[in-house]
Amino acid sequence: MTTNNIRIKVTARALISNKTHLLMTWLPREHFFCLPGGGLEVGESLKTCLNRELQEELGLYAEPEQLVECLEEHYTDRGHPYQEFFLFRVEGLTSLLEQAPISNEPQLQFRVVPIAEISNLPVLPRGLTKFMKDYQQQLGYICMMQDGTICS
């Protein structure tokens, strides 16, 4: 999206987690962590965007489930302003938390991060740190399947 020659990027990200750990993307050149996913393309729905990004990054087809959060935060990354951050829960991928997968994209690395340590990491958007702490507390009251997936 462009407004007055300013590019605003809307992103869709995957929340792949269990009670204690979270799959995160590490961008070594930029020195920050974010969640797997990426930018919305013109004419694309948020769920289609996230599915495409997971296929590109991980080589996996995953159907994004419910919208968990919309973090409305403004920040700049690589000179581009970002405005909204849509976070979807993705079921059936908790096996990725056993060992971080290898990225299909050379500029990305995946890491399994303890949720308790996320506040010590350079994370964008910054609101993700608080959200994950709150979400982890909620997980204590949400039904968990034996394989670590969340039941509704």
Backbone as JSON Lines, residues from 0, in Angstrom:
{"i":0,"aa":"M","n":[0.85,-1.16,0.0],"ca":[0.0,0.0,0.0],"c":[0.91,1.23,0.0]}
{"i":1,"aa":"T","n":[0.56,2.23,-0.8],"ca":[1.36,3.45,-0.88],"c":[0.47,4.66,-0.62]}
{"i":2,"aa":"T","n":[0.93,5.54,0.23],"ca":[0.22,6.77,0.55],"c":[1.23,7.9,0.53]}
{"i":3,"aa":"N","n":[1.02,8.92,-0.32],"ca":[1.95,10.06,-0.39],"c":[3.39,9.6,-0.54]}
{"i":4,"aa":"N","n":[3.64,8.63,-1.42],"ca":[4.97,8.08,-1.68],"c":[5.58,7.37,-0.47]}
{"i":5,"aa":"I","n":[4.77,7.05,0.53],"ca":[5.24,6.26,1.67],"c":[4.67,4.86,1.52]}
{"i":6,"aa":"R","n":[5.52,3.88,1.55],"ca":[5.09,2.5,1.4],"c":[4.75,1.93,2.78]}
{"i":7,"aa":"I","n":[3.55,1.42,2.92],"ca":[3.14,0.8,4.17],"c":[2.93,-0.68,3.88]}
{"i":8,"aa":"K","n":[3.56,-1.52,4.67],"ca":[3.49,-2.96,4.43],"c":[2.63,-3.62,5.5]}
{"i":9,"aa":"V","n":[1.61,-4.34,5.05],"ca":[0.75,-5.11,5.94],"c":[1.28,-6.54,5.94]}
{"i":10,"aa":"T","n":[1.42,-7.14,7.11],"ca":[1.99,-8.48,7.2],"c":[1.03,-9.45,7.88]}
{"i":11,"aa":"A","n":[1.16,-10.72,7.52],"ca":[0.45,-11.82,8.18],"c":[1.51,-12.76,8.72]}
{"i":12,"aa":"R","n":[1.38,-13.13,9.98],"ca":[2.39,-13.96,10.64],"c":[1.75,-15.18,11.29]}
{"i":13,"aa":"A","n":[2.54,-16.24,11.43],"ca":[2.07,-17.51,12.01],"c":[2.51,-17.64,13.45]}
{"i":14,"aa":"L","n":[1.58,-18.0,14.3],"ca":[1.87,-18.31,15.69],"c":[1.94,-19.83,15.78]}
{"i":15,"aa":"I","n":[3.18,-20.35,15.81],"ca":[3.42,-21.78,15.92],"c":[4.08,-21.98,17.27]}
{"i":16,"aa":"S","n":[3.29,-22.42,18.24],"ca":[3.81,-22.48,19.61],"c":[3.13,-23.58,20.41]}
{"i":17,"aa":"N","n":[3.75,-23.88,21.53],"ca":[3.13,-24.71,22.55],"c":[3.18,-23.9,23.84]}
{"i":18,"aa":"K","n":[3.05,-24.52,24.98],"ca":[3.02,-23.76,26.23],"c":[4.32,-23.01,26.51]}
{"i":19,"aa":"T","n":[5.43,-23.52,26.05],"ca":[6.72,-22.95,26.46],"c":[7.59,-22.4,25.34]}
{"i":20,"aa":"H","n":[7.38,-22.84,24.11],"ca":[8.27,-22.46,23.02],"c":[7.5,-21.93,21.81]}
{"i":21,"aa":"L","n":[8.24,-21.18,21.0],"ca":[7.67,-20.49,19.85],"c":[8.65,-20.58,18.7]}
{"i":22,"aa":"L","n":[8.14,-20.85,17.5],"ca":[8.99,-20.84,16.31],"c":[9.12,-19.39,15.83]}
{"i":23,"aa":"M","n":[10.36,-18.93,15.71],"ca":[10.62,-17.56,15.27],"c":[11.58,-17.55,14.09]}
{"i":24,"aa":"T","n":[11.5,-16.48,13.33],"ca":[12.4,-16.26,12.21],"c":[13.48,-15.3,12.67]}
{"i":25,"aa":"W","n":[14.73,-15.64,12.43],"ca":[15.87,-14.78,12.74],"c":[16.38,-14.22,11.43]}
{"i":26,"aa":"L","n":[16.5,-12.9,11.36],"ca":[17.05,-12.24,10.18],"c":[18.45,-11.74,10.55]}
{"i":27,"aa":"P","n":[19.5,-12.49,10.21],"ca":[20.85,-12.15,10.66],"c":[21.36,-10.8,10.16]}
{"i":28,"aa":"R","n":[21.02,-10.43,8.93],"ca":[21.5,-9.14,8.41],"c":[20.88,-7.97,9.14]}
{"i":29,"aa":"E","n":[19.63,-8.11,9.53],"ca":[18.92,-7.03,10.2],"c":[19.01,-7.14,11.73]}
{"i":30,"aa":"H","n":[19.45,-8.27,12.22],"ca":[19.63,-8.52,13.66],"c":[18.33,-8.39,14.45]}
{"i":31,"aa":"F","n":[17.27,-9.05,13.98],"ca":[16.05,-9.11,14.79],"c":[15.28,-10.39,14.49]}
{"i":32,"aa":"F","n":[14.39,-10.71,15.42],"ca":[13.49,-11.85,15.31],"c":[12.1,-11.34,14.93]}
{"i":33,"aa":"C","n":[11.37,-12.18,14.2],"ca":[9.95,-11.95,13.95],"c":[9.32,-13.33,13.83]}
{"i":34,"aa":"L","n":[8.04,-13.37,13.59],"ca":[7.37,-14.65,13.39],"c":[7.37,-15.02,11.92]}
{"i":35,"aa":"P","n":[7.28,-16.31,11.6],"ca":[7.21,-16.72,10.19],"c":[6.02,-16.07,9.49]}
{"i":36,"aa":"G","n":[6.23,-15.68,8.27],"ca":[5.18,-15.03,7.48],"c":[5.78,-13.9,6.68]}
{"i":37,"aa":"G","n":[4.94,-13.0,6.23],"ca":[5.47,-11.89,5.46],"c":[4.39,-10.99,4.92]}
{"i":38,"aa":"G","n":[4.76,-10.24,3.89],"ca":[3.95,-9.16,3.38],"c":[2.82,-9.57,2.45]}
{"i":39,"aa":"L","n":[1.73,-8.87,2.6],"ca":[0.54,-9.05,1.79],"c":[0.79,-8.5,0.39]}
{"i":40,"aa":"E","n":[0.42,-9.27,-0.62],"ca":[0.5,-8.8,-2.0],"c":[-0.86,-8.28,-2.43]}
{"i":41,"aa":"V","n":[-0.88,-7.39,-3.4],"ca":[-2.11,-6.77,-3.87],"c":[-3.11,-7.85,-4.3]}
{"i":42,"aa":"G","n":[-4.34,-7.74,-3.8],"ca":[-5.4,-8.66,-4.16],"c":[-5.42,-9.96,-3.37]}
{"i":43,"aa":"E","n":[-4.51,-10.12,-2.44],"ca":[-4.37,-11.36,-1.69],"c":[-5.07,-11.23,-0.34]}
{"i":44,"aa":"S","n":[-5.74,-12.29,0.12],"ca":[-6.3,-12.28,1.48],"c":[-5.17,-12.53,2.47]}
{"i":45,"aa":"L","n":[-5.4,-12.2,3.73],"ca":[-4.38,-12.43,4.75],"c":[-4.06,-13.91,4.9]}
{"i":46,"aa":"K","n":[-5.07,-14.77,4.88],"ca":[-4.82,-16.2,5.02],"c":[-4.05,-16.75,3.82]}
{"i":47,"aa":"T","n":[-4.39,-16.29,2.62],"ca":[-3.66,-16.72,1.42],"c":[-2.21,-16.25,1.5]}
{"i":48,"aa":"C","n":[-2.02,-15.03,1.96],"ca":[-0.67,-14.48,2.13],"c":[0.15,-15.36,3.07]}
{"i":49,"aa":"L","n":[-0.42,-15.7,4.22],"ca":[0.33,-16.49,5.19],"c":[0.63,-17.88,4.66]}
{"i":50,"aa":"N","n":[-0.31,-18.49,3.99],"ca":[-0.07,-19.81,3.41],"c":[1.06,-19.74,2.4]}
{"i":51,"aa":"R","n":[1.03,-18.73,1.51],"ca":[2.09,-18.57,0.5],"c":[3.45,-18.37,1.18]}
{"i":52,"aa":"E","n":[3.49,-17.52,2.19],"ca":[4.76,-17.25,2.88],"c":[5.3,-18.5,3.56]}
{"i":53,"aa":"L","n":[4.43,-19.29,4.19],"ca":[4.9,-20.53,4.83],"c":[5.4,-21.53,3.79]}
{"i":54,"aa":"Q","n":[4.77,-21.56,2.62],"ca":[5.27,-22.42,1.55],"c":[6.64,-21.95,1.07]}
{"i":55,"aa":"E","n":[6.8,-20.64,0.9],"ca":[8.08,-20.1,0.44],"c":[9.18,-20.31,1.46]}
{"i":56,"aa":"E","n":[8.89,-20.06,2.73],"ca":[9.92,-20.1,3.77],"c":[10.22,-21.52,4.26]}
{"i":57,"aa":"L","n":[9.16,-22.33,4.42],"ca":[9.32,-23.64,5.05],"c":[9.03,-24.8,4.11]}
{"i":58,"aa":"G","n":[8.45,-24.52,2.94],"ca":[8.08,-25.59,2.04],"c":[6.89,-26.39,2.54]}
{"i":59,"aa":"L","n":[6.07,-25.79,3.39],"ca":[4.94,-26.48,3.99],"c":[3.63,-25.82,3.61]}
{"i":60,"aa":"Y","n":[2.63,-26.65,3.41],"ca":[1.28,-26.12,3.24],"c":[0.65,-26.13,4.63]}
{"i":61,"aa":"A","n":[0.15,-25.01,5.04],"ca":[-0.53,-24.92,6.32],"c":[-1.71,-23.99,6.17]}
{"i":62,"aa":"E","n":[-2.82,-24.4,6.7],"ca":[-4.02,-23.59,6.63],"c":[-4.1,-22.73,7.89]}
{"i":63,"aa":"P","n":[-3.93,-21.42,7.77],"ca":[-4.05,-20.57,8.94],"c":[-5.43,-20.72,9.56]}
{"i":64,"aa":"E","n":[-5.47,-20.83,10.88],"ca":[-6.72,-21.0,11.6],"c":[-7.27,-19.63,11.98]}
{"i":65,"aa":"Q","n":[-7.67,-19.48,13.2],"ca":[-8.3,-18.24,13.63],"c":[-7.31,-17.1,13.75]}
{"i":66,"aa":"L","n":[-7.82,-15.9,13.53],"ca":[-7.03,-14.69,13.76],"c":[-6.89,-14.54,15.27]}
{"i":67,"aa":"V","n":[-5.66,-14.52,15.76],"ca":[-5.41,-14.45,17.19],"c":[-5.32,-13.0,17.65]}
{"i":68,"aa":"E","n":[-4.67,-12.18,16.86],"ca":[-4.41,-10.81,17.29],"c":[-4.12,-9.93,16.08]}
{"i":69,"aa":"C","n":[-4.46,-8.69,16.19],"ca":[-4.03,-7.68,15.24],"c":[-3.27,-6.65,16.04]}
{"i":70,"aa":"L","n":[-1.96,-6.68,15.96],"ca":[-1.13,-5.71,16.67],"c":[-0.98,-4.49,15.79]}
{"i":71,"aa":"E","n":[-1.53,-3.4,16.2],"ca":[-1.42,-2.18,15.41],"c":[-0.22,-1.41,15.92]}
{"i":72,"aa":"E","n":[0.88,-1.59,15.25],"ca":[2.12,-0.95,15.66],"c":[2.81,-0.38,14.44]}
{"i":73,"aa":"H","n":[3.41,0.75,14.61],"ca":[4.15,1.4,13.53],"c":[5.64,1.24,13.82]}
{"i":74,"aa":"Y","n":[6.36,0.72,12.85],"ca":[7.81,0.59,12.97],"c":[8.4,0.59,11.57]}
{"i":75,"aa":"T","n":[9.71,0.78,11.5],"ca":[10.41,0.81,10.23],"c":[11.39,-0.34,10.16]}
{"i":76,"aa":"D","n":[11.4,-1.03,9.05],"ca":[12.33,-2.12,8.81],"c":[12.89,-1.95,7.4]}
{"i":77,"aa":"R","n":[14.2,-1.89,7.29],"ca":[14.89,-1.72,6.01],"c":[14.35,-0.53,5.23]}
{"i":78,"aa":"G","n":[14.03,0.53,5.96],"ca":[13.59,1.76,5.33],"c":[12.13,1.8,4.96]}
{"i":79,"aa":"H","n":[11.38,0.73,5.23],"ca":[9.96,0.69,4.89],"c":[9.12,0.77,6.15]}
{"i":80,"aa":"P","n":[8.14,1.68,6.18],"ca":[7.25,1.72,7.34],"c":[6.26,0.56,7.31]}
{"i":81,"aa":"Y","n":[6.09,-0.08,8.45],"ca":[5.11,-1.15,8.61],"c":[4.03,-0.63,9.55]}
{"i":82,"aa":"Q","n":[2.8,-1.05,9.3],"ca":[1.74,-0.53,10.12],"c":[0.97,-1.6,10.88]}
{"i":83,"aa":"E","n":[0.47,-2.61,10.25],"ca":[-0.34,-3.58,10.96],"c":[0.28,-4.96,10.86]}
{"i":84,"aa":"F","n":[0.02,-5.75,11.85],"ca":[0.63,-7.05,12.0],"c":[-0.47,-8.02,12.39]}
{"i":85,"aa":"F","n":[-0.9,-8.87,11.48],"ca":[-1.98,-9.8,11.73],"c":[-1.4,-11.16,12.1]}
{"i":86,"aa":"L","n":[-1.83,-11.7,13.21],"ca":[-1.26,-12.92,13.75],"c":[-2.3,-14.04,13.75]}
{"i":87,"aa":"F","n":[-1.99,-15.14,13.04],"ca":[-2.89,-16.28,12.95],"c":[-2.29,-17.49,13.65]}
{"i":88,"aa":"R","n":[-3.14,-18.21,14.36],"ca":[-2.72,-19.48,14.93],"c":[-2.68,-20.49,13.79]}
{"i":89,"aa":"V","n":[-1.64,-21.31,13.74],"ca":[-1.52,-22.35,12.71],"c":[-1.4,-23.69,13.43]}
{"i":90,"aa":"E","n":[-2.38,-24.55,13.2],"ca":[-2.42,-25.86,13.86],"c":[-1.59,-26.89,13.11]}
{"i":91,"aa":"G","n":[-1.22,-27.94,13.81],"ca":[-0.61,-29.1,13.19],"c":[0.87,-28.96,12.85]}
{"i":92,"aa":"L","n":[1.52,-27.89,13.29],"ca":[2.94,-27.72,12.99],"c":[3.81,-27.69,14.24]}
{"i":93,"aa":"T","n":[3.27,-28.14,15.38],"ca":[4.07,-28.1,16.6],"c":[5.29,-29.01,16.53]}
{"i":94,"aa":"S","n":[5.32,-29.96,15.6],"ca":[6.52,-30.79,15.44],"c":[7.72,-29.94,15.04]}
{"i":95,"aa":"L","n":[7.47,-28.77,14.46],"ca":[8.58,-27.87,14.1],"c":[9.3,-27.34,15.34]}
{"i":96,"aa":"L","n":[8.67,-27.45,16.51],"ca":[9.27,-26.97,17.75],"c":[10.28,-27.97,18.31]}
{"i":97,"aa":"E","n":[10.29,-29.2,17.8],"ca":[11.24,-30.2,18.27],"c":[12.66,-29.88,17.8]}
{"i":98,"aa":"Q","n":[12.77,-29.4,16.59],"ca":[14.05,-28.98,16.02],"c":[13.75,-27.92,14.98]}
{"i":99,"aa":"A","n":[14.4,-26.79,15.08],"ca":[14.12,-25.68,14.17],"c":[14.33,-26.13,12.72]}
{"i":100,"aa":"P","n":[13.37,-25.87,11.86],"ca":[13.51,-26.26,10.45],"c":[14.53,-25.38,9.72]}
{"i":101,"aa":"I","n":[14.98,-25.86,8.59],"ca":[15.9,-25.09,7.75],"c":[15.07,-24.29,6.77]}
{"i":102,"aa":"S","n":[15.4,-23.03,6.63],"ca":[14.66,-22.13,5.76],"c":[14.96,-22.41,4.29]}
{"i":103,"aa":"N","n":[13.94,-22.23,3.46],"ca":[14.13,-22.3,2.01],"c":[14.69,-21.0,1.47]}
{"i":104,"aa":"E","n":[14.73,-19.96,2.29],"ca":[15.22,-18.65,1.87],"c":[16.51,-18.35,2.62]}
{"i":105,"aa":"P","n":[17.61,-18.11,1.91],"ca":[18.92,-17.98,2.56],"c":[19.04,-16.82,3.54]}
{"i":106,"aa":"Q","n":[18.21,-15.8,3.41],"ca":[18.31,-14.65,4.31],"c":[17.6,-14.89,5.65]}
{"i":107,"aa":"L","n":[16.92,-16.03,5.78],"ca":[16.16,-16.34,7.0],"c":[16.73,-17.56,7.69]}
{"i":108,"aa":"Q","n":[16.63,-17.55,9.01],"ca":[16.93,-18.73,9.81],"c":[15.78,-18.92,10.79]}
{"i":109,"aa":"F","n":[15.47,-20.16,11.11],"ca":[14.42,-20.41,12.09],"c":[15.03,-20.85,13.39]}
{"i":110,"aa":"R","n":[14.43,-20.38,14.48],"ca":[14.89,-20.73,15.83],"c":[13.68,-21.05,16.69]}
{"i":111,"aa":"V","n":[13.84,-22.04,17.54],"ca":[12.82,-22.34,18.54],"c":[13.23,-21.59,19.8]}
{"i":112,"aa":"V","n":[12.37,-20.68,20.23],"ca":[12.71,-19.75,21.31],"c":[11.8,-20.01,22.51]}
{"i":113,"aa":"P","n":[12.38,-20.1,23.72],"ca":[11.52,-20.18,24.9],"c":[10.72,-18.88,25.05]}
{"i":114,"aa":"I","n":[9.42,-19.0,25.22],"ca":[8.57,-17.81,25.34],"c":[9.03,-16.94,26.51]}
{"i":115,"aa":"A","n":[9.51,-17.56,27.58],"ca":[9.96,-16.81,28.75],"c":[11.16,-15.91,28.44]}
{"i":116,"aa":"E","n":[11.9,-16.2,27.38],"ca":[13.09,-15.42,27.05],"c":[12.88,-14.4,25.95]}
{"i":117,"aa":"I","n":[11.68,-14.31,25.42],"ca":[11.43,-13.44,24.28],"c":[11.71,-11.97,24.58]}
{"i":118,"aa":"S","n":[11.5,-11.56,25.83],"ca":[11.73,-10.15,26.18],"c":[13.21,-9.78,26.16]}
{"i":119,"aa":"N","n":[14.09,-10.76,26.13],"ca":[15.54,-10.5,26.06],"c":[16.06,-10.44,24.63]}
{"i":120,"aa":"L","n":[15.18,-10.6,23.66],"ca":[15.59,-10.68,22.25],"c":[15.17,-9.44,21.48]}
{"i":121,"aa":"P","n":[15.91,-9.11,20.41],"ca":[15.47,-8.02,19.53],"c":[14.32,-8.52,18.65]}
{"i":122,"aa":"V","n":[13.09,-8.15,18.99],"ca":[11.9,-8.67,18.32],"c":[11.12,-7.52,17.7]}
{"i":123,"aa":"L","n":[10.65,-7.73,16.46],"ca":[9.73,-6.78,15.82],"c":[8.48,-7.52,15.42]}
{"i":124,"aa":"P","n":[7.32,-6.92,15.57],"ca":[7.13,-5.63,16.21],"c":[7.31,-5.76,17.72]}
{"i":125,"aa":"R","n":[7.63,-4.66,18.36],"ca":[7.92,-4.66,19.79],"c":[6.73,-5.15,20.62]}
{"i":126,"aa":"G","n":[5.51,-4.9,20.16],"ca":[4.32,-5.34,20.89],"c":[4.17,-6.85,20.97]}
{"i":127,"aa":"L","n":[4.93,-7.58,20.16],"ca":[4.86,-9.04,20.17],"c":[5.34,-9.6,21.5]}
{"i":128,"aa":"T","n":[6.33,-8.96,22.11],"ca":[6.87,-9.44,23.39],"c":[5.79,-9.47,24.46]}
{"i":129,"aa":"K","n":[5.06,-8.39,24.62],"ca":[3.99,-8.33,25.62],"c":[2.88,-9.3,25.25]}
{"i":130,"aa":"F","n":[2.51,-9.33,23.98],"ca":[1.45,-10.23,23.56],"c":[1.8,-11.68,23.91]}
{"i":131,"aa":"M","n":[3.04,-12.12,23.64],"ca":[3.42,-13.51,23.89],"c":[3.42,-13.83,25.38]}
{"i":132,"aa":"K","n":[3.82,-12.89,26.22],"ca":[3.76,-13.13,27.67],"c":[2.31,-13.34,28.11]}
{"i":133,"aa":"D","n":[1.41,-12.48,27.63],"ca":[-0.01,-12.61,27.96],"c":[-0.57,-13.91,27.39]}
{"i":134,"aa":"Y","n":[-0.19,-14.24,26.16],"ca":[-0.68,-15.44,25.5],"c":[-0.21,-16.69,26.24]}
{"i":135,"aa":"Q","n":[1.02,-16.68,26.71],"ca":[1.56,-17.82,27.45],"c":[0.76,-18.04,28.72]}
{"i":136,"aa":"Q","n":[0.38,-16.97,29.4],"ca":[-0.43,-17.11,30.6],"c":[-1.79,-17.7,30.26]}
{"i":137,"aa":"Q","n":[-2.37,-17.3,29.13],"ca":[-3.66,-17.84,28.7],"c":[-3.54,-19.33,28.39]}
{"i":138,"aa":"L","n":[-2.39,-19.74,27.88],"ca":[-2.21,-21.14,27.51],"c":[-2.38,-22.07,28.71]}
{"i":139,"aa":"G","n":[-2.11,-21.55,29.89],"ca":[-2.31,-22.36,31.09],"c":[-3.76,-22.74,31.3]}
{"i":140,"aa":"Y","n":[-4.68,-22.0,30.66],"ca":[-6.11,-22.23,30.85],"c":[-6.78,-22.75,29.59]}
{"i":141,"aa":"I","n":[-6.01,-23.0,28.56],"ca":[-6.55,-23.5,27.3],"c":[-6.22,-24.98,27.19]}
{"i":142,"aa":"C","n":[-7.15,-25.75,26.7],"ca":[-6.95,-27.19,26.52],"c":[-5.79,-27.45,25.57]}
{"i":143,"aa":"M","n":[-4.87,-28.33,25.95],"ca":[-3.75,-28.68,25.1],"c":[-3.85,-30.17,24.76]}
{"i":144,"aa":"M","n":[-3.69,-30.49,23.47],"ca":[-3.68,-31.86,23.02],"c":[-2.33,-32.49,23.38]}
{"i":145,"aa":"Q","n":[-2.24,-33.81,23.34],"ca":[-1.0,-34.5,23.68],"c":[0.15,-34.07,22.79]}
{"i":146,"aa":"D","n":[-0.12,-33.75,21.51],"ca":[0.95,-33.35,20.6],"c":[1.28,-31.86,20.72]}
{"i":147,"aa":"G","n":[0.66,-31.14,21.67],"ca":[0.99,-29.75,21.9],"c":[0.07,-28.77,21.2]}
{"i":148,"aa":"T","n":[-0.87,-29.25,20.37],"ca":[-1.76,-28.31,19.69],"c":[-2.84,-27.86,20.65]}
{"i":149,"aa":"I","n":[-3.39,-26.69,20.37],"ca":[-4.41,-26.09,21.22],"c":[-5.78,-26.54,20.72]}
{"i":150,"aa":"C","n":[-6.62,-27.02,21.63],"ca":[-7.99,-27.35,21.22],"c":[-8.88,-26.14,21.47]}
{"i":151,"aa":"S","n":[-9.91,-26.04,20.69],"ca":[-10.82,-24.9,20.82],"c":[-11.81,-25.12,21.95]}
